[in-house]
Amino acid sequence: MPSEFLVIFQYHEPEPFHQFEQGMLEEYESTTGIYIDAETENEAQKWAEAIASELLKHCNADVHLNWNQFKYSCWVEHHPDESPWSHCLDFFQHVRVGQLPVLDGMDSTAYLSWSASQPR
């Protein structure tokens, strides 16, 4: 029986990466998450890695970027309501294994827009 898993992963966007390369930032990684309906936790995590790779390429407009070469992390958040993500769980999209999310809805610009629309 499938279950829904919240999977969090790292990637980067072009401006922070450029600032890192120029020595202006010490860290450039961004982090986001996605709910994945999967048979197993491992299956959800593997699909999230595929999504992370697509998001990295999309945000940077570079189909040659390889998510694995950056050694980014990807993990299942076992207790979302008690996690550092509890304030933004509604931001994360829901997909099934094999289904891509709306990539424009996952980056920091989308998060800022979503955050501004939330009640204070």
Biopython code that builds the backbone (N, CA, C, O; Angstrom):
import numpy as np
from Bio.PDB.StructureBuilder import StructureBuilder

atoms = [
    (1, "MET", "N", (0.837, -1.178, 0.000)),
    (1, "MET", "CA", (0.000, 0.000, 0.000)),
    (1, "MET", "C", (0.884, 1.245, 0.000)),
    (1, "MET", "O", (1.754, 1.385, 0.859)),
    (2, "PRO", "N", (0.669, 2.147, -0.955)),
    (2, "PRO", "CA", (1.497, 3.361, -1.026)),
    (2, "PRO", "C", (1.309, 4.253, 0.194)),
    (2, "PRO", "O", (0.259, 4.257, 0.836)),
    (3, "SER", "N", (2.340, 4.991, 0.484)),
    (3, "SER", "CA", (2.328, 5.987, 1.553)),
    (3, "SER", "C", (2.887, 7.277, 0.991)),
    (3, "SER", "O", (3.559, 7.277, -0.041)),
    (4, "GLU", "N", (2.609, 8.370, 1.668)),
    (4, "GLU", "CA", (3.159, 9.643, 1.252)),
    (4, "GLU", "C", (4.318, 10.009, 2.167)),
    (4, "GLU", "O", (4.195, 9.979, 3.391)),
    (5, "PHE", "N", (5.435, 10.351, 1.558)),
    (5, "PHE", "CA", (6.651, 10.697, 2.287)),
    (5, "PHE", "C", (7.040, 12.134, 1.948)),
    (5, "PHE", "O", (6.977, 12.548, 0.791)),
    (6, "LEU", "N", (7.442, 12.884, 2.966)),
    (6, "LEU", "CA", (8.015, 14.202, 2.719)),
    (6, "LEU", "C", (9.516, 14.004, 2.561)),
    (6, "LEU", "O", (10.198, 13.534, 3.472)),
    (7, "VAL", "N", (10.014, 14.370, 1.390)),
    (7, "VAL", "CA", (11.436, 14.233, 1.111)),
    (7, "VAL", "C", (12.017, 15.639, 0.910)),
    (7, "VAL", "O", (11.492, 16.442, 0.139)),
    (8, "ILE", "N", (13.092, 15.905, 1.612)),
    (8, "ILE", "CA", (13.781, 17.195, 1.561)),
    (8, "ILE", "C", (15.077, 16.999, 0.778)),
    (8, "ILE", "O", (15.733, 15.965, 0.902)),
    (9, "PHE", "N", (15.439, 17.994, -0.026)),
    (9, "PHE", "CA", (16.691, 17.872, -0.777)),
    (9, "PHE", "C", (17.341, 19.234, -0.999)),
    (9, "PHE", "O", (16.698, 20.282, -0.930)),
    (10, "GLN", "N", (18.634, 19.172, -1.267)),
    (10, "GLN", "CA", (19.427, 20.359, -1.563)),
    (10, "GLN", "C", (19.588, 20.531, -3.072)),
    (10, "GLN", "O", (19.517, 19.570, -3.839)),
    (11, "TYR", "N", (19.802, 21.753, -3.465)),
    (11, "TYR", "CA", (20.117, 22.115, -4.853)),
    (11, "TYR", "C", (20.712, 23.522, -4.782)),
    (11, "TYR", "O", (20.915, 24.038, -3.684)),
    (12, "HIS", "N", (20.991, 24.148, -5.910)),
    (12, "HIS", "CA", (21.409, 25.544, -5.861)),
    (12, "HIS", "C", (20.788, 26.332, -7.004)),
    (12, "HIS", "O", (20.396, 25.788, -8.037)),
    (13, "GLU", "N", (20.718, 27.630, -6.775)),
    (13, "GLU", "CA", (20.213, 28.570, -7.761)),
    (13, "GLU", "C", (21.389, 29.391, -8.265)),
    (13, "GLU", "O", (22.412, 29.477, -7.585)),
    (14, "PRO", "N", (21.268, 29.994, -9.435)),
    (14, "PRO", "CA", (22.443, 30.625, -10.059)),
    (14, "PRO", "C", (23.072, 31.779, -9.292)),
    (14, "PRO", "O", (24.297, 31.838, -9.190)),
    (15, "GLU", "N", (22.287, 32.691, -8.753)),
    (15, "GLU", "CA", (22.871, 33.869, -8.114)),
    (15, "GLU", "C", (23.698, 33.508, -6.865)),
    (15, "GLU", "O", (24.840, 33.955, -6.754)),
    (16, "PRO", "N", (23.162, 32.722, -5.933)),
    (16, "PRO", "CA", (24.005, 32.358, -4.783)),
    (16, "PRO", "C", (25.254, 31.571, -5.198)),
    (16, "PRO", "O", (26.318, 31.735, -4.600)),
    (17, "PHE", "N", (25.124, 30.723, -6.215)),
    (17, "PHE", "CA", (26.281, 29.955, -6.674)),
    (17, "PHE", "C", (27.340, 30.888, -7.250)),
    (17, "PHE", "O", (28.530, 30.716, -6.986)),
    (18, "HIS", "N", (26.915, 31.868, -8.031)),
    (18, "HIS", "CA", (27.846, 32.853, -8.595)),
    (18, "HIS", "C", (28.543, 33.639, -7.473)),
    (18, "HIS", "O", (29.754, 33.857, -7.521)),
    (19, "GLN", "N", (27.776, 34.055, -6.475)),
    (19, "GLN", "CA", (28.364, 34.781, -5.347)),
    (19, "GLN", "C", (29.356, 33.908, -4.590)),
    (19, "GLN", "O", (30.379, 34.405, -4.117)),
    (20, "PHE", "N", (29.072, 32.627, -4.470)),
    (20, "PHE", "CA", (30.001, 31.687, -3.836)),
    (20, "PHE", "C", (31.298, 31.609, -4.640)),
    (20, "PHE", "O", (32.392, 31.667, -4.078)),
    (21, "GLU", "N", (31.164, 31.477, -5.953)),
    (21, "GLU", "CA", (32.347, 31.397, -6.810)),
    (21, "GLU", "C", (33.202, 32.666, -6.729)),
    (21, "GLU", "O", (34.417, 32.609, -6.917)),
    (22, "GLN", "N", (32.576, 33.796, -6.454)),
    (22, "GLN", "CA", (33.285, 35.074, -6.338)),
    (22, "GLN", "C", (33.829, 35.307, -4.922)),
    (22, "GLN", "O", (34.454, 36.333, -4.655)),
    (23, "GLY", "N", (33.590, 34.359, -4.026)),
    (23, "GLY", "CA", (34.056, 34.485, -2.658)),
    (23, "GLY", "C", (33.184, 35.359, -1.779)),
    (23, "GLY", "O", (33.606, 35.763, -0.695)),
    (24, "MET", "N", (31.976, 35.657, -2.229)),
    (24, "MET", "CA", (31.083, 36.542, -1.481)),
    (24, "MET", "C", (30.202, 35.781, -0.483)),
    (24, "MET", "O", (29.697, 36.373, 0.471)),
    (25, "LEU", "N", (30.018, 34.500, -0.695)),
    (25, "LEU", "CA", (29.216, 33.651, 0.203)),
    (25, "LEU", "C", (30.016, 32.426, 0.581)),
    (25, "LEU", "O", (30.843, 31.946, -0.194)),
    (26, "GLU", "N", (29.767, 31.926, 1.773)),
    (26, "GLU", "CA", (30.406, 30.678, 2.188)),
    (26, "GLU", "C", (29.559, 29.466, 1.835)),
    (26, "GLU", "O", (30.084, 28.371, 1.631)),
    (27, "GLU", "N", (28.239, 29.665, 1.762)),
    (27, "GLU", "CA", (27.326, 28.578, 1.412)),
    (27, "GLU", "C", (26.354, 29.077, 0.363)),
    (27, "GLU", "O", (25.902, 30.220, 0.416)),
    (28, "TYR", "N", (26.040, 28.232, -0.572)),
    (28, "TYR", "CA", (25.170, 28.641, -1.670)),
    (28, "TYR", "C", (23.969, 27.712, -1.857)),
    (28, "TYR", "O", (23.106, 27.978, -2.694)),
    (29, "GLU", "N", (23.908, 26.648, -1.102)),
    (29, "GLU", "CA", (22.863, 25.660, -1.299)),
    (29, "GLU", "C", (21.498, 26.165, -0.863)),
    (29, "GLU", "O", (21.372, 26.924, 0.098)),
    (30, "SER", "N", (20.492, 25.732, -1.583)),
    (30, "SER", "CA", (19.101, 25.935, -1.209)),
    (30, "SER", "C", (18.528, 24.570, -0.849)),
    (30, "SER", "O", (19.082, 23.533, -1.214)),
    (31, "THR", "N", (17.425, 24.585, -0.139)),
    (31, "THR", "CA", (16.776, 23.343, 0.260)),
    (31, "THR", "C", (15.280, 23.493, 0.049)),
    (31, "THR", "O", (14.707, 24.551, 0.309)),
    (32, "THR", "N", (14.660, 22.436, -0.420)),
    (32, "THR", "CA", (13.212, 22.411, -0.578)),
    (32, "THR", "C", (12.731, 20.983, -0.346)),
    (32, "THR", "O", (13.525, 20.083, -0.073)),
    (33, "GLY", "N", (11.441, 20.797, -0.458)),
    (33, "GLY", "CA", (10.894, 19.469, -0.228)),
    (33, "GLY", "C", (9.720, 19.169, -1.131)),
    (33, "GLY", "O", (9.187, 20.038, -1.820)),
    (34, "ILE", "N", (9.340, 17.908, -1.102)),
    (34, "ILE", "CA", (8.199, 17.453, -1.898)),
    (34, "ILE", "C", (7.592, 16.228, -1.227)),
    (34, "ILE", "O", (8.303, 15.379, -0.690)),
    (35, "TYR", "N", (6.275, 16.155, -1.269)),
    (35, "TYR", "CA", (5.587, 14.960, -0.799)),
    (35, "TYR", "C", (5.501, 13.983, -1.966)),
    (35, "TYR", "O", (5.070, 14.344, -3.061)),
    (36, "ILE", "N", (5.915, 12.749, -1.723)),
    (36, "ILE", "CA", (5.894, 11.740, -2.782)),
    (36, "ILE", "C", (5.102, 10.529, -2.318)),
    (36, "ILE", "O", (5.370, 9.955, -1.262)),
    (37, "ASP", "N", (4.129, 10.156, -3.123)),
    (37, "ASP", "CA", (3.334, 8.958, -2.893)),
    (37, "ASP", "C", (4.109, 7.790, -3.505)),
    (37, "ASP", "O", (4.301, 7.735, -4.719)),
    (38, "ALA", "N", (4.550, 6.866, -2.665)),
    (38, "ALA", "CA", (5.402, 5.768, -3.127)),
    (38, "ALA", "C", (5.115, 4.503, -2.333)),
    (38, "ALA", "O", (4.510, 4.550, -1.262)),
    (39, "GLU", "N", (5.551, 3.389, -2.864)),
    (39, "GLU", "CA", (5.402, 2.107, -2.174)),
    (39, "GLU", "C", (6.335, 2.021, -0.967)),
    (39, "GLU", "O", (5.975, 1.454, 0.064)),
    (40, "THR", "N", (7.540, 2.589, -1.102)),
    (40, "THR", "CA", (8.525, 2.506, -0.028)),
    (40, "THR", "C", (9.230, 3.854, 0.154)),
    (40, "THR", "O", (9.213, 4.709, -0.732)),
    (41, "GLU", "N", (9.832, 4.014, 1.295)),
    (41, "GLU", "CA", (10.625, 5.205, 1.582)),
    (41, "GLU", "C", (11.777, 5.337, 0.594)),
    (41, "GLU", "O", (12.066, 6.433, 0.113)),
    (42, "ASN", "N", (12.431, 4.223, 0.295)),
    (42, "ASN", "CA", (13.552, 4.240, -0.644)),
    (42, "ASN", "C", (13.102, 4.687, -2.031)),
    (42, "ASN", "O", (13.795, 5.463, -2.689)),
    (43, "GLU", "N", (11.952, 4.204, -2.474)),
    (43, "GLU", "CA", (11.420, 4.599, -3.771)),
    (43, "GLU", "C", (11.127, 6.107, -3.796)),
    (43, "GLU", "O", (11.412, 6.781, -4.785)),
    (44, "ALA", "N", (10.564, 6.622, -2.716)),
    (44, "ALA", "CA", (10.278, 8.055, -2.621)),
    (44, "ALA", "C", (11.570, 8.862, -2.672)),
    (44, "ALA", "O", (11.642, 9.878, -3.363)),
    (45, "GLN", "N", (12.567, 8.422, -1.957)),
    (45, "GLN", "CA", (13.837, 9.147, -1.928)),
    (45, "GLN", "C", (14.503, 9.127, -3.299)),
    (45, "GLN", "O", (15.042, 10.145, -3.735)),
    (46, "LYS", "N", (14.475, 8.003, -3.976)),
    (46, "LYS", "CA", (15.078, 7.918, -5.313)),
    (46, "LYS", "C", (14.356, 8.849, -6.290)),
    (46, "LYS", "O", (14.999, 9.505, -7.109)),
    (47, "TRP", "N", (13.011, 8.909, -6.207)),
    (47, "TRP", "CA", (12.283, 9.798, -7.097)),
    (47, "TRP", "C", (12.574, 11.265, -6.752)),
    (47, "TRP", "O", (12.665, 12.107, -7.646)),
    (48, "ALA", "N", (12.715, 11.563, -5.478)),
    (48, "ALA", "CA", (13.061, 12.928, -5.072)),
    (48, "ALA", "C", (14.425, 13.328, -5.628)),
    (48, "ALA", "O", (14.616, 14.482, -6.011)),
    (49, "GLU", "N", (15.361, 12.410, -5.677)),
    (49, "GLU", "CA", (16.670, 12.709, -6.256)),
    (49, "GLU", "C", (16.531, 13.044, -7.740)),
    (49, "GLU", "O", (17.225, 13.929, -8.242)),
    (50, "ALA", "N", (15.642, 12.344, -8.443)),
    (50, "ALA", "CA", (15.398, 12.653, -9.859)),
    (50, "ALA", "C", (14.770, 14.041, -9.998)),
    (50, "ALA", "O", (15.130, 14.801, -10.898)),
    (51, "ILE", "N", (13.834, 14.367, -9.109)),
    (51, "ILE", "CA", (13.218, 15.697, -9.117)),
    (51, "ILE", "C", (14.264, 16.760, -8.801)),
    (51, "ILE", "O", (14.298, 17.810, -9.442)),
    (52, "ALA", "N", (15.111, 16.492, -7.822)),
    (52, "ALA", "CA", (16.167, 17.439, -7.449)),
    (52, "ALA", "C", (17.076, 17.727, -8.640)),
    (52, "ALA", "O", (17.471, 18.872, -8.863)),
    (53, "SER", "N", (17.400, 16.706, -9.388)),
    (53, "SER", "CA", (18.241, 16.872, -10.567)),
    (53, "SER", "C", (17.553, 17.758, -11.602)),
    (53, "SER", "O", (18.183, 18.636, -12.192)),
    (54, "GLU", "N", (16.266, 17.527, -11.818)),
    (54, "GLU", "CA", (15.513, 18.340, -12.776)),
    (54, "GLU", "C", (15.385, 19.785, -12.296)),
    (54, "GLU", "O", (15.488, 20.716, -13.094)),
    (55, "LEU", "N", (15.163, 19.972, -11.005)),
    (55, "LEU", "CA", (15.050, 21.334, -10.468)),
    (55, "LEU", "C", (16.374, 22.086, -10.607)),
    (55, "LEU", "O", (16.380, 23.261, -10.976)),
    (56, "LEU", "N", (17.480, 21.428, -10.319)),
    (56, "LEU", "CA", (18.803, 22.045, -10.459)),
    (56, "LEU", "C", (19.017, 22.511, -11.896)),
    (56, "LEU", "O", (19.448, 23.641, -12.126)),
    (57, "LYS", "N", (18.718, 21.651, -12.855)),
    (57, "LYS", "CA", (18.884, 22.004, -14.268)),
    (57, "LYS", "C", (17.950, 23.149, -14.649)),
    (57, "LYS", "O", (18.347, 24.080, -15.350)),
    (58, "HIS", "N", (16.714, 23.070, -14.183)),
    (58, "HIS", "CA", (15.705, 24.077, -14.514)),
    (58, "HIS", "C", (16.081, 25.451, -13.949)),
    (58, "HIS", "O", (16.076, 26.443, -14.678)),
    (59, "CYS", "N", (16.399, 25.510, -12.683)),
    (59, "CYS", "CA", (16.727, 26.792, -12.034)),
    (59, "CYS", "C", (17.940, 27.456, -12.648)),
    (59, "CYS", "O", (18.017, 28.682, -12.716)),
    (60, "ASN", "N", (18.874, 26.661, -13.089)),
    (60, "ASN", "CA", (20.124, 27.183, -13.622)),
    (60, "ASN", "C", (20.148, 27.245, -15.150)),
    (60, "ASN", "O", (21.143, 27.658, -15.746)),
    (61, "ALA", "N", (19.046, 26.832, -15.775)),
    (61, "ALA", "CA", (18.948, 26.809, -17.238)),
    (61, "ALA", "C", (20.163, 26.124, -17.859)),
    (61, "ALA", "O", (20.766, 26.623, -18.808)),
    (62, "ASP", "N", (20.504, 24.963, -17.292)),
    (62, "ASP", "CA", (21.679, 24.217, -17.757)),
    (62, "ASP", "C", (21.390, 22.718, -17.675)),
    (62, "ASP", "O", (21.456, 22.122, -16.600)),
    (63, "VAL", "N", (21.071, 22.125, -18.812)),
    (63, "VAL", "CA", (20.721, 20.700, -18.837)),
    (63, "VAL", "C", (21.920, 19.792, -18.561)),
    (63, "VAL", "O", (21.755, 18.584, -18.393)),
    (64, "HIS", "N", (23.109, 20.358, -18.514)),
    (64, "HIS", "CA", (24.311, 19.558, -18.294)),
    (64, "HIS", "C", (24.701, 19.427, -16.827)),
    (64, "HIS", "O", (25.607, 18.662, -16.498)),
    (65, "LEU", "N", (24.033, 20.159, -15.941)),
    (65, "LEU", "CA", (24.358, 20.050, -14.516)),
    (65, "LEU", "C", (23.997, 18.658, -14.005)),
    (65, "LEU", "O", (22.989, 18.068, -14.394)),
    (66, "ASN", "N", (24.844, 18.162, -13.135)),
    (66, "ASN", "CA", (24.639, 16.827, -12.570)),
    (66, "ASN", "C", (24.480, 16.990, -11.054)),
    (66, "ASN", "O", (25.442, 17.316, -10.358)),
    (67, "TRP", "N", (23.262, 16.761, -10.546)),
    (67, "TRP", "CA", (22.957, 16.912, -9.123)),
    (67, "TRP", "C", (23.905, 16.082, -8.267)),
    (67, "TRP", "O", (24.325, 16.535, -7.202)),
    (68, "ASN", "N", (24.244, 14.890, -8.706)),
    (68, "ASN", "CA", (25.109, 13.994, -7.924)),
    (68, "ASN", "C", (26.531, 14.538, -7.785)),
    (68, "ASN", "O", (27.182, 14.291, -6.770)),
    (69, "GLN", "N", (27.020, 15.265, -8.771)),
    (69, "GLN", "CA", (28.395, 15.771, -8.707)),
    (69, "GLN", "C", (28.580, 16.775, -7.574)),
    (69, "GLN", "O", (29.695, 16.966, -7.087)),
    (70, "PHE", "N", (27.488, 17.419, -7.153)),
    (70, "PHE", "CA", (27.579, 18.392, -6.067)),
    (70, "PHE", "C", (27.490, 17.737, -4.686)),
    (70, "PHE", "O", (27.661, 18.398, -3.662)),
    (71, "LYS", "N", (27.224, 16.448, -4.674)),
    (71, "LYS", "CA", (27.128, 15.676, -3.418)),
    (71, "LYS", "C", (26.064, 16.259, -2.483)),
    (71, "LYS", "O", (26.250, 16.320, -1.267)),
    (72, "TYR", "N", (24.948, 16.685, -3.077)),
    (72, "TYR", "CA", (23.845, 17.210, -2.293)),
    (72, "TYR", "C", (23.144, 16.099, -1.538)),
    (72, "TYR", "O", (23.218, 14.930, -1.916)),
    (73, "SER", "N", (22.469, 16.472, -0.475)),
    (73, "SER", "CA", (21.746, 15.520, 0.364)),
    (73, "SER", "C", (20.273, 15.460, -0.019)),
    (73, "SER", "O", (19.708, 16.396, -0.585)),
    (74, "CYS", "N", (19.681, 14.327, 0.310)),
    (74, "CYS", "CA", (18.262, 14.095, 0.095)),
    (74, "CYS", "C", (17.824, 13.136, 1.201)),
    (74, "CYS", "O", (18.441, 12.089, 1.395)),
    (75, "TRP", "N", (16.767, 13.488, 1.920)),
    (75, "TRP", "CA", (16.355, 12.635, 3.027)),
    (75, "TRP", "C", (14.850, 12.708, 3.253)),
    (75, "TRP", "O", (14.196, 13.692, 2.906)),
    (76, "VAL", "N", (14.323, 11.647, 3.840)),
    (76, "VAL", "CA", (12.914, 11.601, 4.220)),
    (76, "VAL", "C", (12.774, 12.235, 5.589)),
    (76, "VAL", "O", (13.504, 11.901, 6.522)),
    (77, "GLU", "N", (11.831, 13.149, 5.695)),
    (77, "GLU", "CA", (11.533, 13.803, 6.976)),
    (77, "GLU", "C", (10.433, 12.977, 7.638)),
    (77, "GLU", "O", (9.279, 13.016, 7.212)),
    (78, "HIS", "N", (10.792, 12.237, 8.673)),
    (78, "HIS", "CA", (9.864, 11.285, 9.293)),
    (78, "HIS", "C", (8.785, 11.931, 10.156)),
    (78, "HIS", "O", (7.720, 11.343, 10.345)),
    (79, "HIS", "N", (9.036, 13.110, 10.674)),
    (79, "HIS", "CA", (8.065, 13.795, 11.536)),
    (79, "HIS", "C", (7.897, 15.239, 11.065)),
    (79, "HIS", "O", (8.345, 16.168, 11.736)),
    (80, "PRO", "N", (7.246, 15.429, 9.900)),
    (80, "PRO", "CA", (7.145, 16.776, 9.330)),
    (80, "PRO", "C", (6.585, 17.829, 10.277)),
    (80, "PRO", "O", (7.071, 18.959, 10.298)),
    (81, "ASP", "N", (5.566, 17.473, 11.063)),
    (81, "ASP", "CA", (4.957, 18.466, 11.956)),
    (81, "ASP", "C", (5.884, 18.927, 13.069)),
    (81, "ASP", "O", (5.652, 19.975, 13.673)),
    (82, "GLU", "N", (6.921, 18.164, 13.346)),
    (82, "GLU", "CA", (7.881, 18.505, 14.396)),
    (82, "GLU", "C", (9.222, 18.939, 13.812)),
    (82, "GLU", "O", (10.193, 19.120, 14.548)),
    (83, "SER", "N", (9.277, 19.102, 12.514)),
    (83, "SER", "CA", (10.541, 19.390, 11.831)),
    (83, "SER", "C", (10.744, 20.896, 11.637)),
    (83, "SER", "O", (9.836, 21.690, 11.883)),
    (84, "PRO", "N", (11.928, 21.271, 11.200)),
    (84, "PRO", "CA", (12.164, 22.679, 10.863)),
    (84, "PRO", "C", (11.289, 23.153, 9.700)),
    (84, "PRO", "O", (11.229, 24.350, 9.417)),
    (85, "TRP", "N", (10.623, 22.238, 9.039)),
    (85, "TRP", "CA", (9.771, 22.540, 7.887)),
    (85, "TRP", "C", (8.314, 22.727, 8.285)),
    (85, "TRP", "O", (7.477, 22.988, 7.421)),
    (86, "SER", "N", (7.991, 22.602, 9.550)),
    (86, "SER", "CA", (6.591, 22.622, 9.981)),
    (86, "SER", "C", (5.862, 23.912, 9.591)),
    (86, "SER", "O", (4.645, 23.900, 9.409)),
    (87, "HIS", "N", (6.585, 25.008, 9.463)),
    (87, "HIS", "CA", (5.966, 26.289, 9.110)),
    (87, "HIS", "C", (5.591, 26.395, 7.628)),
    (87, "HIS", "O", (4.826, 27.280, 7.246)),
    (88, "CYS", "N", (6.128, 25.497, 6.794)),
    (88, "CYS", "CA", (5.897, 25.643, 5.348)),
    (88, "CYS", "C", (5.451, 24.348, 4.675)),
    (88, "CYS", "O", (5.649, 24.178, 3.472)),
    (89, "LEU", "N", (4.864, 23.454, 5.422)),
    (89, "LEU", "CA", (4.439, 22.175, 4.843)),
    (89, "LEU", "C", (3.454, 22.359, 3.700)),
    (89, "LEU", "O", (3.444, 21.571, 2.755)),
    (90, "ASP", "N", (2.622, 23.399, 3.780)),
    (90, "ASP", "CA", (1.647, 23.637, 2.711)),
    (90, "ASP", "C", (2.292, 24.111, 1.414)),
    (90, "ASP", "O", (1.662, 24.064, 0.357)),
    (91, "PHE", "N", (3.525, 24.559, 1.479)),
    (91, "PHE", "CA", (4.239, 24.995, 0.278)),
    (91, "PHE", "C", (4.625, 23.811, -0.605)),
    (91, "PHE", "O", (4.649, 23.930, -1.830)),
    (92, "PHE", "N", (4.922, 22.690, 0.002)),
    (92, "PHE", "CA", (5.433, 21.542, -0.731)),
    (92, "PHE", "C", (4.348, 20.885, -1.577)),
    (92, "PHE", "O", (3.231, 20.651, -1.115)),
    (93, "GLN", "N", (4.704, 20.594, -2.825)),
    (93, "GLN", "CA", (3.780, 19.942, -3.749)),
    (93, "GLN", "C", (3.664, 18.450, -3.430)),
    (93, "GLN", "O", (4.494, 17.885, -2.718)),
    (94, "HIS", "N", (2.632, 17.837, -3.967)),
    (94, "HIS", "CA", (2.373, 16.408, -3.808)),
    (94, "HIS", "C", (2.416, 15.747, -5.186)),
    (94, "HIS", "O", (1.729, 16.180, -6.110)),
    (95, "VAL", "N", (3.227, 14.697, -5.317)),
    (95, "VAL", "CA", (3.318, 13.950, -6.573)),
    (95, "VAL", "C", (3.374, 12.456, -6.271)),
    (95, "VAL", "O", (3.554, 12.034, -5.128)),
    (96, "ARG", "N", (3.215, 11.686, -7.316)),
    (96, "ARG", "CA", (3.417, 10.235, -7.243)),
    (96, "ARG", "C", (4.776, 9.926, -7.861)),
    (96, "ARG", "O", (5.307, 10.733, -8.624)),
    (97, "VAL", "N", (5.337, 8.781, -7.545)),
    (97, "VAL", "CA", (6.572, 8.357, -8.200)),
    (97, "VAL", "C", (6.319, 8.364, -9.707)),
    (97, "VAL", "O", (5.315, 7.829, -10.177)),
    (98, "GLY", "N", (7.228, 8.969, -10.452)),
    (98, "GLY", "CA", (7.101, 9.062, -11.895)),
    (98, "GLY", "C", (6.473, 10.362, -12.368)),
    (98, "GLY", "O", (6.469, 10.648, -13.565)),
    (99, "GLN", "N", (5.951, 11.139, -11.458)),
    (99, "GLN", "CA", (5.292, 12.406, -11.802)),
    (99, "GLN", "C", (6.196, 13.566, -11.391)),
    (99, "GLN", "O", (6.653, 13.632, -10.249)),
    (100, "LEU", "N", (6.447, 14.472, -12.319)),
    (100, "LEU", "CA", (7.229, 15.664, -11.989)),
    (100, "LEU", "C", (6.312, 16.752, -11.439)),
    (100, "LEU", "O", (5.183, 16.902, -11.906)),
    (101, "PRO", "N", (6.777, 17.498, -10.468)),
    (101, "PRO", "CA", (6.020, 18.648, -9.959)),
    (101, "PRO", "C", (6.171, 19.828, -10.906)),
    (101, "PRO", "O", (6.888, 19.748, -11.903)),
    (102, "VAL", "N", (5.495, 20.914, -10.590)),
    (102, "VAL", "CA", (5.689, 22.173, -11.305)),
    (102, "VAL", "C", (6.998, 22.759, -10.768)),
    (102, "VAL", "O", (7.042, 23.268, -9.648)),
    (103, "LEU", "N", (8.039, 22.686, -11.557)),
    (103, "LEU", "CA", (9.364, 23.104, -11.086)),
    (103, "LEU", "C", (9.417, 24.586, -10.730)),
    (103, "LEU", "O", (10.109, 24.968, -9.787)),
    (104, "ASP", "N", (8.693, 25.426, -11.473)),
    (104, "ASP", "CA", (8.664, 26.856, -11.141)),
    (104, "ASP", "C", (8.034, 27.120, -9.774)),
    (104, "ASP", "O", (8.179, 28.213, -9.226)),
    (105, "GLY", "N", (7.349, 26.145, -9.232)),
    (105, "GLY", "CA", (6.714, 26.294, -7.928)),
    (105, "GLY", "C", (7.548, 25.779, -6.778)),
    (105, "GLY", "O", (7.040, 25.642, -5.665)),
    (106, "MET", "N", (8.829, 25.486, -7.020)),
    (106, "MET", "CA", (9.671, 24.890, -5.979)),
    (106, "MET", "C", (10.853, 25.740, -5.557)),
    (106, "MET", "O", (11.466, 25.460, -4.527)),
    (107, "ASP", "N", (11.191, 26.764, -6.314)),
    (107, "ASP", "CA", (12.413, 27.508, -6.032)),
    (107, "ASP", "C", (12.187, 28.606, -4.987)),
    (107, "ASP", "O", (11.087, 28.749, -4.454)),
    (108, "SER", "N", (13.226, 29.369, -4.706)),
    (108, "SER", "CA", (13.122, 30.381, -3.653)),
    (108, "SER", "C", (12.165, 31.507, -4.035)),
    (108, "SER", "O", (11.514, 32.075, -3.158)),
    (109, "THR", "N", (12.064, 31.840, -5.309)),
    (109, "THR", "CA", (11.110, 32.863, -5.741)),
    (109, "THR", "C", (9.687, 32.407, -5.448)),
    (109, "THR", "O", (8.871, 33.188, -4.960)),
    (110, "ALA", "N", (9.389, 31.150, -5.744)),
    (110, "ALA", "CA", (8.062, 30.594, -5.462)),
    (110, "ALA", "C", (7.803, 30.578, -3.959)),
    (110, "ALA", "O", (6.697, 30.876, -3.510)),
    (111, "TYR", "N", (8.825, 30.229, -3.188)),
    (111, "TYR", "CA", (8.651, 30.204, -1.740)),
    (111, "TYR", "C", (8.366, 31.612, -1.198)),
    (111, "TYR", "O", (7.487, 31.782, -0.353)),
    (112, "LEU", "N", (9.093, 32.603, -1.675)),
    (112, "LEU", "CA", (8.872, 33.978, -1.208)),
    (112, "LEU", "C", (7.463, 34.447, -1.554)),
    (112, "LEU", "O", (6.812, 35.109, -0.746)),
    (113, "SER", "N", (6.999, 34.112, -2.730)),
    (113, "SER", "CA", (5.650, 34.469, -3.137)),
    (113, "SER", "C", (4.614, 33.774, -2.260)),
    (113, "SER", "O", (3.656, 34.395, -1.799)),
    (114, "TRP", "N", (4.819, 32.484, -2.037)),
    (114, "TRP", "CA", (3.912, 31.718, -1.174)),
    (114, "TRP", "C", (3.910, 32.300, 0.250)),
    (114, "TRP", "O", (2.856, 32.491, 0.856)),
    (115, "SER", "N", (5.096, 32.571, 0.759)),
    (115, "SER", "CA", (5.240, 33.081, 2.119)),
    (115, "SER", "C", (4.527, 34.422, 2.290)),
    (115, "SER", "O", (3.895, 34.663, 3.319)),
    (116, "ALA", "N", (4.625, 35.286, 1.294)),
    (116, "ALA", "CA", (3.977, 36.598, 1.363)),
    (116, "ALA", "C", (2.452, 36.472, 1.391)),
    (116, "ALA", "O", (1.762, 37.359, 1.894)),
    (117, "SER", "N", (1.932, 35.377, 0.855)),
    (117, "SER", "CA", (0.469, 35.196, 0.814)),
    (117, "SER", "C", (-0.079, 34.540, 2.074)),
    (117, "SER", "O", (-1.291, 34.373, 2.211)),
    (118, "GLN", "N", (0.800, 34.170, 2.987)),
    (118, "GLN", "CA", (0.359, 33.487, 4.203)),
    (118, "GLN", "C", (-0.058, 34.490, 5.276)),
    (118, "GLN", "O", (0.546, 35.555, 5.406)),
    (119, "PRO", "N", (-1.092, 34.144, 6.046)),
    (119, "PRO", "CA", (-1.486, 35.037, 7.139)),
    (119, "PRO", "C", (-0.356, 35.173, 8.162)),
    (119, "PRO", "O", (0.388, 34.225, 8.410)),
    (120, "ARG", "N", (-0.245, 36.310, 8.723)),
    (120, "ARG", "CA", (0.803, 36.570, 9.717)),
    (120, "ARG", "C", (0.276, 36.321, 11.096)),
    (120, "ARG", "O", (1.006, 36.484, 12.074)),
]
sb = StructureBuilder()
sb.init_structure("model")
sb.init_model(0)
sb.init_chain("A")
sb.init_seg("    ")
for serial, (resi, resn, name, xyz) in enumerate(atoms, 1):
    if name == "N":
        sb.init_residue(resn, " ", resi, " ")
    sb.init_atom(name, np.array(xyz, "f"), 0.0, 1.0, " ", f" {name:<3s}", serial, name[0])
structure = sb.get_structure()
